[in-house]
Amino acid sequence: MNAMSVPRRRGARDWIVDSSAFLLALLFALVSAAELPDFPASEPVLPVLPVWLKASDALLTLLGCLSLWWRRRWPVQIAVALVLFSAVSGLVAGAMLIALFTLAVHRPPRTSLAVYGLSVGAAFVNSALWPDPHAPFLVLFLLGAALQGAVTGWGLTVHHRRELVESLRDRAVHAETEARLRAEHAQHQVREAMAREIHDVLGHRLSLLSVHAGALEYRPDAPAEEVARSAKVIRESAHQALQDLREVIGVLRAPVGELPQPTMADLQQLVEEADEAGARVEFVEEYGGTVPDRAGRTAYRIVQEGLTNVRKHAPGADTRVLVRGAPGDGLVVEVRNGPSSGPAPAAAGGDGRGQGLAGLAERVSLASGHLEHGPDSGGGWRLSAWLPWPI
């Protein structure tokens, strides 16, 4: 069902407009009926109409004026009926013009122009049936066709303007929807970035806690010096984890800001922390020049994730960290470990296996690099990535 044909409740503005249209059409009919031509005595006078015909004409004219109250609900039917009636009666011309205007406003131009063509034919018939002794037939016909065309054109102008306003409104709604979706997508990306940062920042610290706590659990008879050393590392790692967590939460609370980002200069400290945790890590640096910030941050996260996975899944394994590259050739970051020399510590809660590597692969992809990982021929594990390093 066409939305335009659905009846709606008439508001205060509609009551005013409809009342004005009815009164205007009725006034036009009364003026036309009261107009008496002043013929000279030598000119023939038009035949006098029977009283019943005049009464019928007046009654139909009144009905035509009353029909304007429903012209929005049935614009085509009312306009066609009034146009046909205007062919034999000039009293309904006012109501017919209002109906043509309403039709042009509320219906497509094709329908409006078709009814306008019918009204031109009705004007021709009316001019032929009721000639005016004071004006030629052609002048009367062209005057009526021009008046009807002007009213129809006015209605078409209003129709196109409403369509334009509706189109602009739809575009505004569409643009608002797109803006909201873009904002939601941006928020989703920020949440994912925050999740990756929290995983990288806290995962490393918590893995240190897990290693030393597991050592204390499996060796309750360890020397007091070793217990004290493990307790110190646990205390320092827990304190550093809290500091990192405060920094992340501070960024989340701040209106604008970025997470604290590591650099290539922090790699040495990262390897030293792994040594303090009891792992045997060989660190090899074979690059010269200043590594770009983005590549440096990504390299740090790769090494951090690699060392964290070694502590989780291959405790005590010999590990080698290699960073090699040059401007134009790219930066290669590799973490390779041998087989584990001891049992893996029990995971607290869900192990989240593979989640860190998945996030790391996404991080490397965003840096326009590529990541490889998997077991090697010696029974250990290899994590390698290539990152672009422009000249």
PANURO-16142 format. One record per residue (C-alpha): residue number from 0; residue in one letter; z, y, x. Coordinates in steps of 0.25 Angstrom, whole numbers, plus 2048, in hexadecimal, padded with zeros to 3 digits. Each point is the difference from the previous one (the first is absolute). Layout:
N
> NUM,a,Z,Y,X .
...
END
This chain:
391
> 0,m,800,800,800 .
> 1,n,7FC,80E,805 .
> 2,a,80C,808,805 .
> 3,m,7FA,80C,7FA .
> 4,s,800,7FA,7F2 .
> 5,v,80F,7FC,800 .
> 6,p,807,809,7F6 .
> 7,r,80C,808,806 .
> 8,r,80B,809,7FA .
> 9,r,7FB,80E,7FD .
> 10,g,809,80A,808 .
> 11,a,803,80E,7FD .
> 12,r,7F4,805,807 .
> 13,d,7F7,7F6,7F8 .
> 14,w,805,806,7F3 .
> 15,i,7FD,80E,804 .
> 16,v,7F2,7FC,805 .
> 17,d,7FD,7F8,7F4 .
> 18,s,805,80A,7F6 .
> 19,s,7F8,80B,807 .
> 20,a,7F3,7F7,7FF .
> 21,f,802,7FD,7F1 .
> 22,l,803,80F,7FD .
> 23,l,7F4,805,808 .
> 24,a,7F7,7F6,7FA .
> 25,l,805,803,7F2 .
> 26,l,7FF,80F,803 .
> 27,f,7F1,7FE,804 .
> 28,a,7FD,7F9,7F3 .
> 29,l,806,80A,7F8 .
> 30,v,7F9,80B,807 .
> 31,s,7F3,7F9,7FE .
> 32,a,802,7FD,7F1 .
> 33,a,804,80F,7FE .
> 34,e,7F4,806,807 .
> 35,l,7F6,804,7F6 .
> 36,p,7F2,805,805 .
> 37,d,7FB,80D,7FB .
> 38,f,7F2,7FD,7FB .
> 39,p,7F6,80C,7FC .
> 40,a,7FC,7FF,7F2 .
> 41,s,7F1,7FC,804 .
> 42,e,805,7F4,808 .
> 43,p,802,7F3,7F9 .
> 44,v,80E,7FB,7FF .
> 45,l,804,7F2,804 .
> 46,p,802,7F7,7F5 .
> 47,v,80E,800,7FA .
> 48,l,808,7F3,803 .
> 49,p,807,7F8,7F5 .
> 50,v,80F,802,7FF .
> 51,w,802,7F1,803 .
> 52,l,7F8,800,80C .
> 53,k,808,80C,805 .
> 54,a,80D,7F9,7FD .
> 55,s,7FB,7F4,807 .
> 56,d,7FC,808,80C .
> 57,a,80D,807,801 .
> 58,l,808,7F3,7FE .
> 59,l,7F8,7F9,80B .
> 60,t,802,80C,809 .
> 61,l,80F,800,7FE .
> 62,l,800,7F1,803 .
> 63,g,7F8,803,80D .
> 64,c,80A,80B,804 .
> 65,l,80C,7F6,7FD .
> 66,s,7F9,7F5,809 .
> 67,l,802,809,80C .
> 68,w,80F,7FB,800 .
> 69,w,7FB,7F2,804 .
> 70,r,7F4,804,80A .
> 71,r,808,7FC,80C .
> 72,r,801,7F2,7FB .
> 73,w,7F2,7FE,7FA .
> 74,p,7F8,80B,807 .
> 75,v,7F2,7F9,7FF .
> 76,q,802,7FC,7F2 .
> 77,i,805,80E,7FB .
> 78,a,7F5,807,808 .
> 79,v,7F5,7F8,7FB .
> 80,a,804,802,7F2 .
> 81,l,802,80F,801 .
> 82,v,7F2,801,807 .
> 83,l,7F9,7F8,7F5 .
> 84,f,808,809,7F5 .
> 85,s,7FC,80D,807 .
> 86,a,7F1,7FC,7FE .
> 87,v,802,803,7F1 .
> 88,s,80B,80A,800 .
> 89,g,803,80C,809 .
> 90,l,80F,801,7FC .
> 91,v,804,7F5,809 .
> 92,a,7F9,806,80C .
> 93,g,80E,804,806 .
> 94,a,806,7F3,7FF .
> 95,m,7F4,7F9,806 .
> 96,l,800,809,80C .
> 97,i,80F,7FD,802 .
> 98,a,7FD,7F1,7FF .
> 99,l,7F4,801,80A .
> 100,f,80A,807,80A .
> 101,t,80B,7F5,7FE .
> 102,l,7F5,7F5,802 .
> 103,a,7FB,806,80D .
> 104,v,80E,801,805 .
> 105,h,805,7F2,7FD .
> 106,r,7F4,7F7,801 .
> 107,p,7F5,7FE,80B .
> 108,p,7F5,80A,801 .
> 109,r,7F6,7F6,7FC .
> 110,t,806,7FF,7F2 .
> 111,s,802,80F,7FF .
> 112,l,7F2,803,803 .
> 113,a,7FB,7F5,7F6 .
> 114,v,808,807,7F5 .
> 115,y,7FB,80D,805 .
> 116,g,7F2,7FC,7FE .
> 117,l,803,7FB,7F2 .
> 118,s,807,80E,7FD .
> 119,v,7F3,807,805 .
> 120,g,7F8,7F8,7F5 .
> 121,a,80A,803,7F6 .
> 122,a,7FF,80F,803 .
> 123,f,7F1,7FF,7FE .
> 124,v,802,7F9,7F3 .
> 125,n,80A,80B,7FC .
> 126,s,7F7,80B,804 .
> 127,a,7F4,7FA,7F8 .
> 128,l,809,7FE,7F3 .
> 129,w,807,80D,800 .
> 130,p,7F6,80B,806 .
> 131,d,805,80E,802 .
> 132,p,7F7,80B,7FB .
> 133,h,805,809,80B .
> 134,a,7FD,7F7,80C .
> 135,p,7F5,7F7,804 .
> 136,f,802,7F1,7FF .
> 137,l,7FE,7FE,80F .
> 138,v,80A,80A,803 .
> 139,l,80B,7FA,7F7 .
> 140,f,7FD,7F2,806 .
> 141,l,801,804,80E .
> 142,l,80C,808,7FE .
> 143,g,807,7F4,7FA .
> 144,a,7FB,7F7,80B .
> 145,a,805,80A,80A .
> 146,l,80E,801,7FA .
> 147,q,802,7F1,7FF .
> 148,g,7FB,7FF,80E .
> 149,a,80A,80A,805 .
> 150,v,80B,7F9,7F9 .
> 151,t,7FC,7F3,806 .
> 152,g,7FE,805,80E .
> 153,w,80E,807,7FF .
> 154,g,806,7F2,7FC .
> 155,l,7F9,7F9,80B .
> 156,t,805,80A,80A .
> 157,v,80E,7FD,7FB .
> 158,h,7FE,7F1,801 .
> 159,h,7FB,801,80F .
> 160,r,80B,809,803 .
> 161,r,80A,7F6,7FB .
> 162,e,7FA,7F4,807 .
> 163,l,801,808,80D .
> 164,v,80E,803,7FE .
> 165,e,803,7F2,7FD .
> 166,s,7F8,7FB,80C .
> 167,l,808,80A,809 .
> 168,r,80D,7FB,7F9 .
> 169,d,7FC,7F1,803 .
> 170,r,7FC,804,80E .
> 171,a,80E,806,802 .
> 172,v,807,7F4,7FB .
> 173,h,7F7,7F7,809 .
> 174,a,803,809,80C .
> 175,e,80F,7FF,7FC .
> 176,t,800,7F1,7FF .
> 177,e,7F8,7FF,80D .
> 178,a,80A,809,807 .
> 179,r,80C,7F8,7FB .
> 180,l,7F9,7F3,805 .
> 181,r,7FE,806,80D .
> 182,a,80F,804,801 .
> 183,e,804,7F2,7FC .
> 184,h,7F7,7FA,80A .
> 185,a,805,80A,80B .
> 186,q,80F,7FC,7FC .
> 187,h,7FC,7F2,801 .
> 188,q,7FB,802,80E .
> 189,v,80C,807,804 .
> 190,r,809,7F5,7FA .
> 191,e,7F8,7F6,808 .
> 192,a,801,808,80D .
> 193,m,80F,802,7FE .
> 194,a,801,7F1,7FE .
> 195,r,7F9,7FD,80D .
> 196,e,808,80A,807 .
> 197,i,80D,7FA,7FB .
> 198,h,7FB,7F2,803 .
> 199,d,7FC,804,80F .
> 200,v,80C,809,802 .
> 201,l,80B,7F7,7FB .
> 202,g,7FA,7F3,802 .
> 203,h,801,801,80F .
> 204,r,80F,804,800 .
> 205,l,804,7F6,7F6 .
> 206,s,7F9,7F5,808 .
> 207,l,808,804,80C .
> 208,l,80D,7FE,7F7 .
> 209,s,7FB,7F3,7FB .
> 210,v,7FD,7FB,80E .
> 211,h,80E,803,806 .
> 212,a,807,7FC,7F3 .
> 213,g,7F9,7F3,801 .
> 214,a,804,7FE,80F .
> 215,l,80F,803,7FC .
> 216,e,7FF,7F6,7F5 .
> 217,y,7F9,7F5,808 .
> 218,r,809,802,80C .
> 219,p,80E,803,7FB .
> 220,d,806,7FC,80E .
> 221,a,7F8,80A,808 .
> 222,p,806,808,80B .
> 223,a,808,80C,7FC .
> 224,e,7F6,809,808 .
> 225,e,7F4,7FA,7F8 .
> 226,v,807,802,7F3 .
> 227,a,804,80E,803 .
> 228,r,7F1,803,805 .
> 229,s,7FB,7FA,7F3 .
> 230,a,80A,808,7F8 .
> 231,k,7FC,80D,807 .
> 232,v,7F1,7FD,7FD .
> 233,i,803,7FD,7F1 .
> 234,r,808,80D,7FF .
> 235,e,7F6,809,807 .
> 236,s,7F4,7F9,7F8 .
> 237,a,808,802,7F3 .
> 238,h,803,80F,803 .
> 239,q,7F1,802,804 .
> 240,a,7FC,7F9,7F3 .
> 241,l,808,80A,7F8 .
> 242,q,7FB,80C,808 .
> 243,d,7F1,7FB,7FD .
> 244,l,804,7FE,7F1 .
> 245,r,806,80E,7FF .
> 246,e,7F3,806,806 .
> 247,v,7F7,7F8,7F6 .
> 248,i,809,804,7F4 .
> 249,g,800,80F,805 .
> 250,v,7F1,800,800 .
> 251,l,800,7FA,7F2 .
> 252,r,80A,80B,7FB .
> 253,a,7F9,80B,807 .
> 254,p,7F5,807,7F8 .
> 255,v,7F6,800,80B .
> 256,g,801,7F8,80D .
> 257,e,7FC,7F4,808 .
> 258,l,807,7F4,805 .
> 259,p,804,801,80F .
> 260,q,7F4,7F9,808 .
> 261,p,802,7F9,80D .
> 262,t,7F6,802,80C .
> 263,m,7FB,7F8,80C .
> 264,a,80C,806,808 .
> 265,d,809,7F8,7F7 .
> 266,l,7FA,7F2,803 .
> 267,q,809,7FF,80D .
> 268,q,80D,802,7F8 .
> 269,l,7FB,7F6,7F6 .
> 270,v,7FD,7F5,80A .
> 271,e,80E,803,807 .
> 272,e,807,7FE,7F2 .
> 273,a,7F9,7F2,7FF .
> 274,d,805,7FD,80E .
> 275,e,80E,803,7FC .
> 276,a,7FF,7F7,7F5 .
> 277,g,7FE,7F4,809 .
> 278,a,7F1,7FF,800 .
> 279,r,7F7,800,80C .
> 280,v,7F6,80A,7FF .
> 281,e,7F5,804,80A .
> 282,f,7FA,80E,7FD .
> 283,v,7F3,803,806 .
> 284,e,7F9,80E,7FF .
> 285,e,7F2,801,805 .
> 286,y,7FB,80D,7FB .
> 287,g,7FE,80E,805 .
> 288,g,800,80E,7F8 .
> 289,t,806,804,7F4 .
> 290,v,7FF,7F7,7F4 .
> 291,p,7FD,807,7F3 .
> 292,d,80C,801,7F7 .
> 293,r,7FB,7F7,7F5 .
> 294,a,7FC,7F5,809 .
> 295,g,80E,801,807 .
> 296,r,808,7FF,7F3 .
> 297,t,7F7,7F4,7FC .
> 298,a,802,7FA,80D .
> 299,y,80F,802,800 .
> 300,r,801,7F9,7F2 .
> 301,i,7F7,7F4,805 .
> 302,v,80A,7FE,80B .
> 303,q,80C,802,7F7 .
> 304,e,7FB,7F6,7F6 .
> 305,g,7FC,7F6,80B .
> 306,l,80E,800,806 .
> 307,t,806,7FF,7F3 .
> 308,n,7F8,7F4,7FC .
> 309,v,804,7FA,80E .
> 310,r,80F,801,7FD .
> 311,k,7FE,7FB,7F2 .
> 312,h,7F7,7F4,803 .
> 313,a,801,7FD,80F .
> 314,p,80D,804,805 .
> 315,g,801,7FF,80F .
> 316,a,7F1,7FF,802 .
> 317,d,7FA,807,80C .
> 318,t,7F8,80C,7FB .
> 319,r,7F6,808,807 .
> 320,v,7FC,80E,7FA .
> 321,l,7F3,806,805 .
> 322,v,7FB,80E,7FE .
> 323,r,7F2,802,806 .
> 324,g,7F5,80A,7FE .
> 325,a,7F8,80D,803 .
> 326,p,7FA,80B,7F9 .
> 327,g,7F3,7FB,7FA .
> 328,d,803,7F2,801 .
> 329,g,80C,7FF,7F7 .
> 330,l,80E,7FC,801 .
> 331,v,804,7F1,800 .
> 332,v,80E,7FC,7FC .
> 333,e,804,7F2,801 .
> 334,v,80D,7F8,7FE .
> 335,r,800,7F2,804 .
> 336,n,80C,7F6,800 .
> 337,g,802,7F2,805 .
> 338,p,807,7F5,7F8 .
> 339,s,80E,802,7FB .
> 340,s,80B,7FB,809 .
> 341,g,80A,800,7F4 .
> 342,p,802,7FF,7F1 .
> 343,a,7FB,80B,7F8 .
> 344,p,80C,808,7F9 .
> 345,a,802,7FE,7F2 .
> 346,a,7FA,80B,7F7 .
> 347,a,808,808,7F7 .
> 348,g,7FA,800,7F2 .
> 349,g,7F1,7FF,7FF .
> 350,d,7F9,7FE,80D .
> 351,g,7F4,809,7FC .
> 352,r,7F7,7F8,809 .
> 353,g,7F3,806,802 .
> 354,q,803,80E,7FA .
> 355,g,802,807,80D .
> 356,l,7F3,7FB,805 .
> 357,a,7F9,804,7F4 .
> 358,g,805,80E,800 .
> 359,l,7FD,800,80F .
> 360,a,7F2,7FC,7FD .
> 361,e,7FE,80B,7F6 .
> 362,r,806,80A,80A .
> 363,v,7F6,7FC,80B .
> 364,s,7F5,801,7F6 .
> 365,l,804,80E,7FC .
> 366,a,7FF,804,80F .
> 367,s,7F2,7FA,800 .
> 368,g,804,7F4,809 .
> 369,h,801,7F1,7FE .
> 370,l,80B,7F6,801 .
> 371,e,800,7F2,804 .
> 372,h,80C,7F6,800 .
> 373,g,802,7F1,800 .
> 374,p,805,7F5,809 .
> 375,d,7FB,7FE,80E .
> 376,s,7FD,7F4,808 .
> 377,g,80E,800,807 .
> 378,g,807,7FE,7F3 .
> 379,g,804,80E,7FF .
> 380,w,7FB,80C,7F8 .
> 381,r,7F7,80B,803 .
> 382,l,7FF,80E,7F9 .
> 383,s,7F5,809,805 .
> 384,a,7FA,80D,7FB .
> 385,w,7F5,809,804 .
> 386,l,801,80F,7FD .
> 387,p,7F6,80B,802 .
> 388,w,802,80A,80B .
> 389,p,7F5,80B,800 .
> 390,i,7FC,806,80D .
END
